[in-house]
Amino acid sequence: MHPKLDDVVAEYESLLTDILQTAASGGDVAQNVLRFRERKPDVARTMTPTEFTLDGAIKAFGLKYTPLSFSNPWKIQENPETKDFEPTHCLKYLVENYSRNFDRSSGAVCRTAVDFILNECLTAMKTSQTTEQSQVTDRSHTIDQSQQTDRPPRTPPPSQDIKVFGELSFSHTITSPTHPRSTSVHSGVIINGRVDHGIGRTLTSLHDFRKRRFQSLLLVVEAKKEGSLREAFFQLVVYLASLHQSRLSRNRRDASVYGAASDGFLWTFVTITHDGTLKRSKQFDIVGGEKDLGMVLGCLKYLLETSASIAGGDDPAINPDDNKFTSTLESGDESQSDS
């Protein structure tokens, strides 16, 4: 029997025993059942994102989502800011040859394709903003030199400190959702997992330069092996719903969150709005779709800029120092790497 099923059976056996004992002694069975439901478990339940179905995640977090969302997808591609992103010839060449040379049955191999897509997007954003800043600097040369010496140092362009972090440690405790269609059965459950790609800004501790925390997590990308886009979407929803819930609890003026599910070639974009509405885009294919490569890059750029414009405060669910680049995976974590 599955370990979690054992826990459920044990709970119901305990409830049944209490009911029988209460009935035998002439006590109030209904009150006893209520007390049982309110009883806090001695050990907190933990789950990984892979254990949630889409319906389970929607109910656990009280999200607003209907099957009609599949036939009426989030039309992110219609936003003007997603257009006119022309991929470099280098990226086009990489994608073309990658599709010929790599077996994509491994999650690690598929994440490589995601890596160079994200790299292209961030490089273009930073290059563009650096160019704009240089133009401003050139115009400022007409100002008297003596006046410039009294100026404070210029603030770096907004995207210069944005980085991609891999296999980020993630932990969130589900709170009771307020949506009328939600259930409280998952309240108190601790979600533990690893985000495949977390894109954001970090702050270094004033007391220990080795310790960092996210100033803002701008985008979450779940990257899985070929044929596993559905599983990537389910896991992404759990991560985004957790972040959304955490931001609501800290009274963010806008708790909207953004992410993408991908196998390297196929991309689907996902958002949970401030009011808890879950939206997903159509599927983009950077190899089969004639213009989809530029559109995927444009969508990533648009989501990063949108998220950065509303970001504020840190995201305690994420630990940027616990990822594959700065620490060794603990035993048992290796099995999740290609999930």
SVG drawing of the C-alpha trace seen along z (x, -y; Angstrom):
<svg xmlns="http://www.w3.org/2000/svg" viewBox="-26 -73 60 75">
<polyline fill="none" stroke="black" stroke-width="0.4" points="0.0,0.0 1.2,-3.5 2.6,-5.3 0.2,-8.2 -2.7,-5.8 -1.6,-4.1 -1.9,-7.5 -5.4,-8.0 -6.5,-4.5 -5.0,-5.0 -6.9,-8.3 -10.2,-6.8 -9.6,-3.8 -8.9,-6.2 -12.1,-8.1 -14.2,-5.0 -12.8,-3.8 -13.6,-7.1 -17.2,-7.1 -17.8,-3.5 -16.4,-4.4 -18.5,-7.6 -21.7,-5.8 -21.1,-3.0 -20.7,-5.6 -23.8,-7.6 -21.7,-10.6 -22.4,-13.1 -21.0,-11.4 -21.4,-14.6 -19.3,-16.7 -16.7,-14.0 -16.4,-14.0 -16.0,-17.8 -13.3,-17.6 -11.5,-14.9 -11.7,-17.1 -10.2,-20.1 -7.4,-18.0 -3.9,-19.0 -1.7,-16.2 1.5,-15.6 3.6,-15.5 3.0,-18.0 2.1,-16.3 4.4,-16.9 3.8,-16.6 5.8,-17.2 4.3,-19.0 4.3,-15.7 1.7,-14.4 -1.0,-16.9 -3.4,-16.5 -4.6,-19.7 -8.0,-19.4 -6.3,-18.8 -4.1,-21.9 -7.1,-24.0 -9.1,-22.9 -6.2,-23.1 -5.5,-26.7 -9.0,-27.8 -8.1,-28.8 -10.6,-29.9 -10.2,-27.7 -12.6,-25.8 -12.0,-23.3 -13.1,-26.0 -9.7,-27.6 -8.4,-25.0 -10.6,-26.1 -10.3,-29.8 -6.6,-30.1 -4.8,-33.1 -3.9,-35.2 -0.6,-36.4 0.7,-36.5 -1.8,-39.3 0.0,-41.7 2.0,-44.2 5.0,-43.9 5.5,-40.2 6.1,-41.0 9.2,-42.1 11.7,-39.9 14.0,-38.7 16.2,-35.7 19.9,-35.9 21.2,-33.7 23.3,-32.0 20.2,-30.9 18.5,-29.7 21.5,-27.6 21.7,-26.2 18.0,-25.2 18.3,-23.6 21.3,-21.5 20.1,-20.7 17.0,-19.1 19.1,-16.9 21.8,-15.8 20.2,-15.3 17.9,-12.5 15.3,-14.4 14.0,-11.5 16.0,-13.0 14.9,-15.9 18.4,-17.1 18.9,-17.3 15.6,-19.1 16.6,-21.7 19.7,-22.5 17.4,-23.9 15.5,-25.9 18.8,-27.3 19.9,-28.8 16.4,-30.2 16.4,-32.0 20.0,-33.1 19.0,-34.7 16.1,-36.5 18.1,-38.0 21.0,-38.9 18.8,-40.8 17.1,-42.6 20.4,-43.6 22.0,-44.7 19.0,-46.8 19.0,-48.6 22.7,-49.1 22.5,-50.7 19.7,-53.0 21.7,-54.0 24.8,-54.7 22.7,-57.1 21.6,-58.9 25.3,-59.1 26.3,-60.5 23.8,-63.3 24.9,-64.1 28.4,-65.0 27.1,-68.4 26.7,-69.2 29.5,-70.9 32.0,-68.5 32.0,-70.2 28.3,-69.5 28.7,-65.8 31.2,-65.2 28.5,-66.0 26.1,-63.4 25.4,-60.1 26.4,-56.9 23.9,-56.0 21.5,-53.1 22.2,-50.0 19.6,-49.2 16.6,-47.3 17.4,-43.9 21.2,-43.9 20.9,-42.0 18.3,-39.5 19.7,-35.9 18.5,-32.4 18.9,-29.9 18.6,-26.2 17.0,-23.5 16.0,-26.0 14.9,-24.5 11.2,-25.3 9.0,-25.0 5.6,-26.4 2.9,-25.6 -0.6,-25.7 -3.1,-28.0 -6.8,-27.6 -8.1,-29.1 -11.0,-31.5 -12.6,-30.5 -16.0,-29.0 -15.3,-26.0 -12.0,-25.2 -11.4,-22.5 -9.4,-22.8 -8.2,-19.2 -4.7,-20.4 -4.5,-23.2 -1.3,-22.8 0.3,-20.6 4.0,-21.5 5.0,-21.5 8.6,-20.6 10.2,-20.5 12.8,-22.0 12.0,-24.6 13.7,-23.8 14.4,-27.4 13.8,-30.4 14.4,-33.8 14.8,-36.9 16.9,-39.2 18.7,-38.4 19.9,-40.4 23.1,-39.5 23.0,-39.5 24.8,-42.4 26.1,-40.0 27.1,-37.1 28.0,-37.6 27.5,-33.9 23.8,-34.1 21.3,-35.4 17.5,-35.7 15.3,-36.6 14.4,-40.2 11.8,-39.1 11.2,-35.9 10.0,-37.1 9.4,-33.9 9.2,-30.2 10.0,-27.7 9.3,-24.0 11.3,-22.0 10.7,-18.3 11.6,-15.6 9.9,-15.3 6.3,-14.2 6.0,-15.4 4.6,-18.9 1.4,-18.0 3.2,-17.0 5.3,-20.1 2.1,-22.2 0.7,-20.5 3.8,-21.1 4.1,-24.7 0.6,-25.4 1.5,-24.1 4.6,-26.3 2.8,-29.4 -0.2,-28.9 2.1,-28.6 3.9,-31.9 0.5,-33.5 -0.8,-32.5 2.4,-33.6 2.2,-37.0 -1.4,-37.5 -0.6,-36.7 2.0,-39.5 -0.6,-42.0 1.1,-42.5 -0.8,-45.1 -0.6,-42.8 0.1,-39.1 0.0,-38.0 2.6,-35.3 3.9,-34.1 5.6,-30.9 6.2,-28.6 6.1,-24.9 8.4,-23.5 10.2,-20.5 12.7,-22.8 10.8,-22.8 7.1,-23.2 6.2,-26.1 3.1,-27.0 2.8,-30.2 0.8,-30.3 -0.3,-33.1 -2.4,-33.3 -3.9,-36.7 -4.3,-38.7 -7.8,-37.4 -6.7,-33.7 -7.7,-33.1 -5.5,-30.5 -4.8,-31.1 -2.7,-29.2 -1.7,-30.1 -1.8,-28.0 1.2,-25.8 4.1,-27.3 6.6,-25.1 10.0,-26.7 11.0,-24.1 7.7,-23.3 6.2,-26.8 7.6,-29.2 7.5,-32.3 7.1,-30.6 10.8,-31.0 10.5,-34.8 7.1,-34.7 8.4,-32.6 11.3,-35.0 8.9,-37.9 6.6,-36.3 9.4,-35.6 10.7,-39.2 7.1,-40.6 6.5,-38.4 9.9,-39.3 9.3,-43.0 5.7,-42.8 6.7,-40.8 9.6,-43.2 7.3,-46.2 5.0,-44.8 7.6,-43.0 8.2,-43.9 9.6,-42.1 11.2,-38.7 9.7,-35.2 10.5,-33.1 9.5,-29.9 12.6,-30.1 16.2,-29.5 18.6,-30.8 21.6,-29.3 20.2,-25.8 20.5,-24.9 22.7,-22.6 25.2,-25.4 26.0,-26.1 25.2,-23.0 25.0,-19.2 21.6,-17.6 20.6,-15.7 19.9,-12.0 16.6,-11.3 16.5,-14.5 18.2,-12.9 15.0,-11.0 13.2,-14.3 15.6,-15.8 13.9,-14.4 10.3,-14.4"/>
</svg>
